[in-house]
Amino acid sequence: MKAIIHLTLLALLSVNTEDNQSSGPPTGTALLETSTLNSTGPSNPCQDDPCADNSLCVKLHNTSFCLCLEGYYYNSSTCKKGKVFPGKISVTVSETFDPEEKHSMAYQDLHSEITSLFKDVFGTSVYGQTVILTVSTSLSPRSEMRADDKFVNVTIVTILAETTSDNEKTVTEKINKAIRSSSS
């Protein structure tokens, strides 16, 4: 999978968590249903409830991640407050990719690819977590040129450390620079 040069930061939706003290469940994670905790498959990494600090274990294919309340990211067994940057990216996936199959290896690979991209862009000292909110297929003329690939639009929320000096503009610039310099 390769990130395509397309990123739109949803500046109007960007939330500085200092202004948003949400105590309810995350509103942007509707696709990550709690029923995924007991799914059958090759393995169930959530079986032993590895997440602490009132976070939710989200199972992918054979890995998982911990999800905190909106505006927080999971780091070292705790939920930490962060700055939230929503956005959309377009990613090339295999023709057989099904965005509804959240426990497939292909979906896990998409999650890993996106997480790695953002971790590389911001570095481990600032990067908190990237959460995929929605994945939708895109029928673009370019995707028809390569029968083995298709584009998906991925709505994400990236959470950076609360102490970061980054804002919507610098986040967009850093991501676009990384995508332009990427050989893929």
C-alpha positions as CSV (number, residue, x, y, z in Angstrom):
1,M,0.0,0.0,0.0
2,K,1.2,3.5,-0.8
3,A,0.0,6.8,0.5
4,I,-1.1,9.0,-2.4
5,I,-0.3,12.7,-2.4
6,H,-3.6,13.9,-1.0
7,L,-4.2,15.1,2.5
8,T,-6.9,17.4,3.6
9,L,-6.8,18.6,7.2
10,L,-10.2,19.3,8.5
11,A,-9.3,22.5,10.2
12,L,-12.8,23.3,11.1
13,L,-13.1,20.0,13.0
14,S,-9.7,20.3,14.7
15,V,-10.0,20.2,18.4
16,N,-7.5,21.4,20.9
17,T,-8.3,19.1,23.8
18,E,-7.8,22.0,26.3
19,D,-11.1,23.3,25.0
20,N,-12.9,19.9,24.7
21,Q,-13.2,18.1,28.0
22,S,-15.1,15.0,26.8
23,S,-16.0,12.5,29.5
24,G,-18.2,10.4,27.3
25,P,-17.2,7.7,24.9
26,P,-15.2,8.8,21.8
27,T,-17.6,10.2,19.2
28,G,-15.2,9.6,16.3
29,T,-14.8,5.9,16.9
30,A,-18.2,4.6,15.9
31,L,-16.7,2.0,13.6
32,L,-14.7,0.4,16.5
33,E,-17.5,-1.5,18.1
34,T,-17.0,-3.2,21.4
35,S,-18.3,-6.4,19.9
36,T,-14.9,-6.7,18.2
37,L,-13.4,-7.7,21.6
38,N,-14.6,-11.3,21.4
39,S,-14.3,-11.9,17.7
40,T,-13.1,-15.3,16.6
41,G,-10.2,-15.6,14.2
42,P,-6.6,-16.6,14.1
43,S,-5.9,-15.1,17.5
44,N,-7.6,-12.8,19.9
45,P,-5.0,-10.3,21.3
46,C,-7.8,-8.6,23.4
47,Q,-8.6,-11.8,25.2
48,D,-6.5,-11.0,28.3
49,D,-7.6,-7.3,28.3
50,P,-4.2,-5.8,27.7
51,C,-5.3,-2.2,27.9
52,A,-5.3,-0.2,31.1
53,D,-6.6,3.2,32.3
54,N,-10.2,2.6,31.1
55,S,-9.1,2.2,27.5
56,L,-10.7,-0.1,25.0
57,C,-8.8,-3.0,23.3
58,V,-9.4,-2.9,19.5
59,K,-8.7,-6.1,17.7
60,L,-7.4,-6.1,14.1
61,H,-6.4,-9.4,12.4
62,N,-3.8,-10.8,14.8
63,T,-2.8,-7.6,16.6
64,S,-4.6,-4.9,18.6
65,F,-4.2,-1.4,19.9
66,C,-5.7,0.4,22.9
67,L,-8.1,3.3,22.4
68,C,-8.7,6.0,24.9
69,L,-11.5,8.5,25.2
70,E,-11.6,11.2,22.5
71,G,-8.7,13.7,22.9
72,Y,-6.4,11.1,24.6
73,Y,-3.9,8.7,23.2
74,Y,-2.6,5.4,24.6
75,N,1.1,5.4,25.7
76,S,2.8,3.1,28.2
77,S,-0.3,1.7,29.9
78,T,-2.0,5.1,30.3
79,C,-4.2,7.5,28.4
80,K,-2.5,10.9,27.9
81,K,-4.2,14.1,26.9
82,G,-3.2,15.3,23.4
83,K,-3.9,17.7,20.6
84,V,-6.3,16.3,18.0
85,F,-5.8,16.8,14.3
86,P,-8.5,15.2,12.1
87,G,-7.9,14.7,8.4
88,K,-8.4,12.6,5.3
89,I,-5.8,10.7,3.2
90,S,-6.1,8.7,0.1
91,V,-4.3,5.4,0.1
92,T,-3.8,2.8,-2.6
93,V,-4.8,-0.7,-1.6
94,S,-5.1,-4.0,-3.4
95,E,-8.2,-4.6,-5.5
96,T,-9.4,-7.2,-3.0
97,F,-9.3,-4.9,0.0
98,D,-12.7,-4.7,1.7
99,P,-13.1,-1.7,4.1
100,E,-15.8,-3.6,6.0
101,E,-13.5,-6.4,7.0
102,K,-11.8,-4.8,10.0
103,H,-10.3,-8.1,11.1
104,S,-8.6,-8.9,7.8
105,M,-4.9,-8.9,7.3
106,A,-5.4,-6.2,4.6
107,Y,-7.1,-3.8,7.0
108,Q,-4.4,-4.5,9.6
109,D,-1.8,-3.6,7.0
110,L,-3.6,-0.4,6.2
111,H,-3.7,0.5,9.9
112,S,0.0,-0.3,10.2
113,E,0.9,1.7,7.0
114,I,-0.9,4.8,8.2
115,T,0.4,4.6,11.7
116,S,4.0,4.2,10.5
117,L,3.6,7.2,8.1
118,F,2.4,9.5,10.9
119,K,5.0,8.1,13.4
120,D,7.7,8.8,10.9
121,V,6.4,12.3,10.2
122,F,6.2,13.5,13.8
123,G,8.7,11.3,15.6
124,T,8.2,9.3,18.8
125,S,8.6,12.3,21.1
126,V,5.5,14.1,19.7
127,Y,3.5,11.4,18.0
128,G,0.7,9.9,20.1
129,Q,-1.7,7.8,18.0
130,T,-3.6,7.8,14.7
131,V,-7.1,6.4,14.7
132,I,-8.9,5.4,11.6
133,L,-12.5,6.6,11.7
134,T,-13.8,5.6,8.3
135,V,-12.5,3.9,5.1
136,S,-14.5,4.4,1.9
137,T,-13.7,3.3,-1.6
138,S,-13.0,5.8,-4.3
139,L,-13.8,5.3,-7.9
140,S,-11.1,7.4,-9.5
141,P,-10.1,7.3,-13.2
142,R,-6.5,6.7,-12.1
143,S,-7.5,3.6,-10.1
144,E,-9.0,2.1,-13.3
145,M,-5.5,2.3,-15.0
146,R,-4.1,-0.3,-12.6
147,A,-6.5,-3.2,-12.3
148,D,-4.6,-4.6,-9.2
149,D,-5.0,-1.4,-7.1
150,K,-7.8,0.8,-5.9
151,F,-7.9,4.0,-3.9
152,V,-9.6,4.3,-0.5
153,N,-10.3,7.5,1.3
154,V,-9.4,7.2,5.0
155,T,-10.8,9.6,7.6
156,I,-8.4,9.7,10.5
157,V,-7.7,11.5,13.8
158,T,-4.0,12.0,14.7
159,I,-3.3,12.8,18.3
160,L,0.0,14.5,19.2
161,A,1.5,15.2,22.6
162,E,-0.3,18.0,24.4
163,T,3.1,19.9,24.6
164,T,3.6,20.0,20.8
165,S,3.9,23.4,19.1
166,D,2.3,21.9,16.0
167,N,-0.9,23.4,14.7
168,E,-3.2,22.6,11.7
169,K,-0.8,24.4,9.3
170,T,2.4,22.8,10.4
171,V,0.8,19.4,10.6
172,T,-0.4,19.7,7.0
173,E,3.0,21.0,5.8
174,K,4.9,18.1,7.5
175,I,2.5,15.4,6.1
176,N,2.6,16.8,2.6
177,K,6.4,17.1,2.7
178,A,6.7,13.5,3.8
179,I,4.3,12.3,1.1
180,R,6.2,14.3,-1.6
181,S,9.6,12.9,-0.5
182,S,8.4,9.3,-0.3
183,S,9.5,7.1,-3.1
184,S,6.2,5.2,-2.8
